[in-house]
Amino acid sequence: MITPEYGRRLEEKDWASCIDMLLGGEHIVLTTHVNSDGDGLGSEVALAAVLRKLGKKVSIVNPTEVPPNYNFLQEVAGISVFDEQAEELIEEISLADLVVLLDANLSDRMGGIWSHVRFARELGKLQVLCIDHHLDPEDFADLMVCETYASSTGELIYDLVSAIETRVGEKLVTPEVAKGLYVALMTDTGSFRFPKTTPYVYRLAGDLVANGADPNDIYDKVYNSLKPQALRLLGAALSEIKFIDDCRVSWLFISQEMLDDTGSKLFDTDLIIKYLLSVQSVRIAVLMVEMHDGRTKVSFRSRGDIYVNLLAKKYGGGGHKNAAGCLLRLAPDRAMQIVLSDVRDFLKSSEIVNKG
C-alpha cells in the first residue's frame, strides 16, 4: 500500500459509510460543478468506470458543457449536459437512488440540476453523496466527505477506489480509471507544482501511469488542444491587464463583446488567469467576466498565506486558499468597483496579519 510521507490519507475504515452507500445504490448519477474542470471530470470518469465494473447503472449528468480540451474524457465516459428541456435527463435524476456530487461542496454549484435532485430527494428515495476537497462545505448532502488536505478530488477518489478494492477483493483500476484520475491530479496540482503536491501525490501519479495512464498524451490533449478562438481571446485579454497598489494586485475584465468578437466561450477564459499572477510582485489576481445574463463571474488567485477563499465566500462563493471564485448578481461596472475596493482592503489586512 502506498502511504504518504506527510499529511493525511483516508483509510478503508474512513470510507466505510461512503462505500456502503455506493455499493447499495443500483442507479447512480454522477455530477460535478458548473464550468467543469479536469478534476471534476476526471473524477467522474474514473468513479463511473469503477461502479460500472461493479454492475451499477451509472449516468454522468453535468450542469454545463464539457470544455473542448476535455472532449476525450466525454467520449470515453458518455457525459450528458443538463438542460431543463431534456426530459430524459430529468427522468434520469428522478429514477436514481443516489446522486454523487464530485469536486464541489455547495448545492448551487450543481446549477439547474440541484432543484431536481432536491425534489427527488424530498420524495424519500434519493440520497446525495458529496466528495470534495474545497474549504467551507455546505451541509446539504446525506453524506459528505470533504477533506481539504487533498491536492484534488481525484486524490480522494484514488483512495476511495483502493478502499473499494479491499472491500470487494477485486482489482478495479483499469486504464480508463487511471486516465481519469491522472487528469484530475495533473490539472488540479497545476501539473504537479502547487503547494499540495506532496510526495504521496507523485507516487499516486506513478501508480496511475503504471496502470495505463499516458502522461504525454494526456498533457497534450489537455494543454495543447486550444481552439483558435481561445488564442484570439488571450491576445485581446493580455493587452487589457491592469495593475494597482504598486503592482501587488492585477486585474482584468472580459466583456461579452470581447467574447463575441473573438468567437470564444466562457471556458476559454480559464487559461488567462495564470498570466495575471505571473508578475512576481502580484499578491492577488482578479479576473472578472461578464455573463450573458448581466451577472459577473469573478475568479481570485493569490500567493502565500492570502486566503482568497474568504473573499469569495463574502460574495457567496468559495474554493481554495489560493484559488477561489464567485458569481455576483451585479453588472460589471458595479462589480469592478466593489470587488477591487474589497481586494485592496483584504490585501492590506492579510499583510498586517502575516507580519504579526
C-alpha positions as CSV (number, residue, x, y, z in Angstrom):
1,M,0.0,0.0,0.0
2,I,1.3,3.5,-0.9
3,T,1.4,5.7,2.2
4,P,2.0,9.5,2.4
5,E,5.3,10.8,3.9
6,Y,3.3,13.6,5.4
7,G,-0.3,14.8,5.6
8,R,-3.3,12.6,5.8
9,R,-4.7,9.7,3.9
10,L,-8.2,8.2,4.4
11,E,-8.1,4.5,5.1
12,E,-10.7,1.9,4.3
13,K,-12.5,2.4,7.7
14,D,-12.8,6.1,6.9
15,W,-14.5,5.3,3.6
16,A,-16.8,2.6,5.1
17,S,-20.1,4.7,5.0
18,C,-19.3,6.0,1.5
19,I,-18.6,2.5,0.2
20,D,-21.9,1.2,1.8
21,M,-23.8,4.0,0.0
22,L,-22.1,3.3,-3.4
23,L,-22.5,-0.5,-3.2
24,G,-26.1,-0.1,-2.0
25,G,-27.1,2.0,-5.0
26,E,-28.3,0.5,-8.2
27,H,-29.0,3.6,-10.4
28,I,-26.3,6.2,-9.7
29,V,-26.0,9.7,-11.2
30,L,-22.6,11.4,-11.1
31,T,-22.2,15.2,-11.5
32,T,-19.8,18.0,-10.8
33,H,-19.8,21.8,-10.6
34,V,-20.8,24.3,-13.3
35,N,-17.9,25.2,-15.7
36,S,-16.4,21.8,-15.1
37,D,-12.6,21.2,-15.0
38,G,-10.1,18.4,-15.2
39,D,-10.5,17.4,-11.5
40,G,-14.3,17.1,-11.6
41,L,-14.4,15.5,-15.0
42,G,-11.5,13.1,-14.4
43,S,-13.0,12.0,-11.0
44,E,-16.4,11.4,-12.7
45,V,-14.9,9.3,-15.4
46,A,-12.9,7.2,-13.0
47,L,-15.7,6.6,-10.5
48,A,-18.2,5.8,-13.3
49,A,-15.8,3.2,-14.7
50,V,-15.4,1.6,-11.3
51,L,-19.1,1.5,-10.5
52,R,-20.0,0.1,-13.9
53,K,-17.4,-2.7,-13.4
54,L,-19.3,-3.5,-10.2
55,G,-22.6,-3.8,-12.1
56,K,-24.1,-0.5,-11.3
57,K,-26.2,1.6,-13.8
58,V,-24.3,4.9,-13.9
59,S,-25.0,8.1,-15.7
60,I,-22.9,11.3,-15.8
61,V,-25.0,14.4,-16.0
62,N,-23.3,17.8,-15.7
63,P,-24.8,21.3,-15.4
64,T,-22.7,22.9,-18.2
65,E,-20.9,21.7,-21.3
66,V,-17.6,20.0,-21.2
67,P,-14.7,22.3,-22.3
68,P,-13.3,21.2,-25.7
69,N,-9.9,20.2,-24.3
70,Y,-11.6,17.5,-22.2
71,N,-13.7,16.1,-25.0
72,F,-11.5,12.9,-24.9
73,L,-13.0,12.2,-21.5
74,Q,-16.5,12.8,-22.7
75,E,-16.0,10.3,-25.5
76,V,-14.7,7.7,-23.0
77,A,-17.4,8.0,-20.4
78,G,-20.5,9.4,-22.1
79,I,-21.2,12.7,-20.3
80,S,-24.6,14.3,-20.8
81,V,-25.1,18.1,-20.4
82,F,-28.2,19.0,-18.4
83,D,-31.0,21.1,-20.0
84,E,-34.4,22.0,-18.5
85,Q,-35.9,20.8,-21.8
86,A,-34.2,17.4,-21.7
87,E,-36.9,15.3,-20.2
88,E,-34.8,12.1,-20.4
89,L,-32.1,13.7,-18.1
90,I,-34.7,14.9,-15.6
91,E,-36.2,11.4,-15.6
92,E,-32.7,10.0,-15.1
93,I,-32.3,12.0,-11.9
94,S,-35.8,11.2,-10.6
95,L,-35.2,7.5,-11.1
96,A,-31.8,7.4,-9.4
97,D,-31.3,6.2,-5.9
98,L,-28.0,8.0,-5.5
99,V,-26.6,11.3,-6.8
100,V,-22.8,11.8,-6.3
101,L,-21.5,15.4,-6.5
102,L,-17.8,15.5,-7.1
103,D,-15.4,18.4,-6.7
104,A,-17.9,20.8,-5.2
105,N,-19.4,21.3,-1.7
106,L,-22.1,23.8,-2.3
107,S,-25.5,22.8,-3.6
108,D,-25.8,25.7,-6.0
109,R,-22.6,24.6,-7.8
110,M,-24.8,21.9,-9.4
111,G,-26.6,24.6,-11.4
112,G,-30.1,23.7,-12.7
113,I,-29.6,20.0,-11.6
114,W,-29.9,20.8,-7.9
115,S,-33.7,21.7,-7.9
116,H,-34.5,18.3,-9.5
117,V,-32.2,16.5,-7.1
118,R,-33.8,18.2,-4.2
119,F,-37.3,17.4,-5.4
120,A,-36.5,13.7,-5.9
121,R,-34.8,13.6,-2.5
122,E,-37.9,15.1,-0.9
123,L,-39.9,12.2,-2.2
124,G,-37.9,10.0,0.1
125,K,-35.9,7.7,-2.3
126,L,-32.9,9.6,-3.5
127,Q,-29.7,10.1,-1.4
128,V,-26.9,12.6,-2.1
129,L,-23.2,11.9,-1.6
130,C,-20.6,14.6,-1.9
131,I,-16.9,14.0,-2.3
132,D,-14.7,17.2,-2.4
133,H,-11.6,18.9,-1.2
134,H,-12.6,22.6,-1.0
135,L,-13.0,24.8,2.1
136,D,-16.2,25.7,3.8
137,P,-18.6,22.9,2.9
138,E,-22.4,23.4,3.0
139,D,-24.4,20.9,4.9
140,F,-26.8,19.7,2.2
141,A,-25.8,16.0,1.5
142,D,-26.8,12.8,3.2
143,L,-23.1,12.0,3.4
144,M,-20.2,14.4,2.8
145,V,-16.5,13.5,2.5
146,C,-14.8,16.9,2.3
147,E,-11.1,16.7,3.0
148,T,-9.1,19.9,2.4
149,Y,-5.7,18.2,2.9
150,A,-6.1,16.6,-0.6
151,S,-4.5,18.0,-3.6
152,S,-7.6,17.2,-5.7
153,T,-10.8,15.3,-5.6
154,G,-9.0,12.8,-7.8
155,E,-6.6,12.1,-4.9
156,L,-9.6,11.2,-2.7
157,I,-11.2,9.1,-5.5
158,Y,-8.0,7.2,-5.8
159,D,-8.1,6.3,-2.1
160,L,-11.8,5.5,-2.3
161,V,-11.2,3.1,-5.2
162,S,-8.4,1.5,-3.2
163,A,-10.7,1.0,-0.3
164,I,-13.4,-0.5,-2.5
165,E,-10.9,-2.9,-4.0
166,T,-10.1,-4.1,-0.4
167,R,-13.8,-4.4,0.4
168,V,-14.8,-6.4,-2.7
169,G,-11.5,-8.2,-3.3
170,E,-11.2,-7.2,-6.9
171,K,-8.8,-5.0,-8.9
172,L,-10.8,-2.1,-10.2
173,V,-8.2,0.3,-11.6
174,T,-8.4,-0.1,-15.4
175,P,-6.6,2.1,-17.9
176,E,-9.8,4.2,-18.1
177,V,-9.8,4.8,-14.4
178,A,-6.1,5.6,-14.4
179,K,-6.6,8.1,-17.2
180,G,-9.4,9.9,-15.4
181,L,-7.6,10.1,-12.1
182,Y,-4.3,11.2,-13.8
183,V,-6.2,14.1,-15.5
184,A,-7.7,15.1,-12.1
185,L,-4.3,15.0,-10.3
186,M,-2.4,16.8,-13.1
187,T,-4.8,19.6,-13.6
188,D,-5.6,20.4,-10.0
189,T,-2.0,20.4,-9.0
190,G,-1.0,22.8,-11.9
191,S,1.0,20.0,-13.5
192,F,2.4,18.9,-10.1
193,R,3.7,22.3,-8.9
194,F,1.1,23.6,-6.5
195,P,1.7,23.5,-2.7
196,K,-0.4,20.4,-2.0
197,T,1.6,18.3,-4.4
198,T,3.0,16.0,-1.7
199,P,5.4,13.1,-2.3
200,Y,2.3,10.9,-2.0
201,V,0.7,12.7,-5.0
202,Y,3.8,11.9,-7.1
203,R,3.5,8.2,-6.1
204,L,-0.2,8.2,-7.0
205,A,0.7,9.6,-10.4
206,G,3.3,7.0,-10.9
207,D,0.9,4.2,-10.0
208,L,-1.7,5.6,-12.4
209,V,0.9,5.6,-15.2
210,A,1.8,2.0,-14.3
211,N,-1.9,1.2,-14.7
212,G,-2.3,2.7,-18.1
213,A,-2.4,6.5,-18.0
214,D,-0.3,8.0,-20.7
215,P,1.1,11.3,-19.3
216,N,2.4,12.6,-22.6
217,D,-0.9,12.0,-24.4
218,I,-3.0,13.4,-21.6
219,Y,-0.9,16.6,-21.2
220,D,-1.1,17.1,-25.0
221,K,-4.8,16.7,-25.1
222,V,-5.5,19.0,-22.1
223,Y,-3.0,21.8,-22.7
224,N,-2.2,21.6,-26.5
225,S,-5.7,21.4,-28.0
226,L,-6.8,25.0,-27.8
227,K,-9.1,26.4,-30.4
228,P,-8.0,29.5,-32.4
229,Q,-10.8,31.4,-30.7
230,A,-9.2,30.9,-27.3
231,L,-5.8,32.2,-28.5
232,R,-7.5,35.3,-30.0
233,L,-9.2,35.9,-26.7
234,L,-5.9,35.5,-24.9
235,G,-4.2,38.0,-27.2
236,A,-7.0,40.5,-26.7
237,A,-7.0,40.0,-22.9
238,L,-3.3,40.3,-22.3
239,S,-3.3,43.9,-23.6
240,E,-6.1,44.8,-21.1
241,I,-4.5,43.6,-17.9
242,K,-4.2,46.3,-15.3
243,F,-2.2,46.7,-12.1
244,I,-3.0,48.6,-8.9
245,D,-1.4,49.0,-5.4
246,D,2.2,49.1,-6.6
247,C,1.6,46.0,-8.8
248,R,0.5,43.9,-5.9
249,V,-2.9,43.5,-7.4
250,S,-3.5,42.6,-11.1
251,W,-7.0,42.5,-12.6
252,L,-8.7,42.0,-15.9
253,F,-12.3,42.4,-17.1
254,I,-13.6,40.4,-20.1
255,S,-16.8,41.6,-21.6
256,Q,-19.4,39.7,-23.6
257,E,-18.3,41.9,-26.5
258,M,-14.7,40.6,-26.2
259,L,-16.0,37.0,-26.2
260,D,-18.2,37.6,-29.2
261,D,-15.5,39.4,-31.2
262,T,-13.1,36.6,-30.7
263,G,-15.7,33.8,-31.1
264,S,-14.7,32.4,-27.7
265,K,-16.7,31.0,-24.8
266,L,-16.7,31.2,-21.0
267,F,-14.4,28.2,-20.6
268,D,-11.8,29.9,-22.8
269,T,-11.2,32.4,-20.0
270,D,-9.7,29.7,-17.8
271,L,-6.3,29.8,-19.4
272,I,-5.9,33.6,-18.8
273,I,-5.8,33.9,-15.1
274,K,-2.4,32.3,-14.7
275,Y,-0.9,35.3,-16.6
276,L,-2.4,37.7,-14.1
277,L,-0.3,36.0,-11.3
278,S,2.9,35.7,-13.5
279,V,4.3,39.1,-12.3
280,Q,6.3,38.4,-9.2
281,S,5.1,41.4,-7.2
282,V,1.4,40.4,-7.6
283,R,-0.1,39.0,-4.4
284,I,-3.8,38.8,-5.6
285,A,-5.0,38.4,-9.2
286,V,-8.7,39.1,-10.1
287,L,-10.4,38.0,-13.3
288,M,-13.9,39.3,-13.9
289,V,-16.1,38.0,-16.8
290,E,-19.4,39.5,-17.9
291,M,-22.1,36.8,-18.2
292,H,-24.9,36.6,-20.8
293,D,-27.5,37.5,-18.1
294,G,-25.6,40.5,-16.9
295,R,-24.0,39.0,-13.8
296,T,-20.3,39.0,-13.3
297,K,-18.1,35.9,-12.7
298,V,-15.1,36.6,-10.5
299,S,-12.0,34.4,-10.1
300,F,-9.3,35.1,-7.5
301,R,-5.8,33.8,-7.3
302,S,-3.2,34.6,-4.6
303,R,0.3,33.9,-3.4
304,G,1.4,32.7,0.1
305,D,-0.9,33.0,3.1
306,I,-3.5,35.1,1.4
307,Y,-6.8,33.2,1.8
308,V,-8.8,34.4,-1.2
309,N,-11.5,31.8,-0.5
310,L,-12.6,34.2,2.3
311,L,-13.0,36.9,-0.3
312,A,-15.1,34.6,-2.5
313,K,-17.1,33.4,0.5
314,K,-18.1,37.0,1.2
315,Y,-19.9,37.0,-2.1
316,G,-21.4,33.5,-1.7
317,G,-18.6,31.7,-3.5
318,G,-15.7,29.6,-2.2
319,G,-12.8,27.5,-3.2
320,H,-9.2,27.0,-2.1
321,K,-6.8,29.2,-0.1
322,N,-5.0,30.5,-3.2
323,A,-7.7,29.9,-5.8
324,A,-11.4,30.7,-5.4
325,G,-14.3,32.2,-7.2
326,C,-17.9,33.5,-7.1
327,L,-20.8,34.8,-9.2
328,L,-22.0,38.2,-8.5
329,R,-25.6,39.4,-9.3
330,L,-24.1,42.7,-10.3
331,A,-23.5,44.5,-13.5
332,P,-19.7,44.6,-14.4
333,D,-19.2,48.3,-13.6
334,R,-20.6,47.9,-10.1
335,A,-18.9,44.6,-9.6
336,M,-15.5,46.0,-10.5
337,Q,-16.0,49.0,-8.1
338,I,-16.9,46.8,-5.2
339,V,-14.5,43.9,-5.8
340,L,-11.4,46.0,-6.4
341,S,-12.1,48.1,-3.3
342,D,-12.6,44.9,-1.2
343,V,-9.5,43.3,-2.7
344,R,-7.3,46.3,-1.7
345,D,-8.7,46.2,1.9
346,F,-8.3,42.5,2.1
347,L,-4.7,42.6,0.9
348,K,-3.8,45.2,3.5
349,S,-5.4,43.2,6.3
350,S,-3.8,40.0,5.2
351,E,-0.4,41.6,5.1
352,I,-0.9,43.0,8.6
353,V,-1.9,39.6,9.9
354,N,1.0,37.9,8.2
355,K,3.5,40.4,9.6
356,G,2.1,40.0,13.0
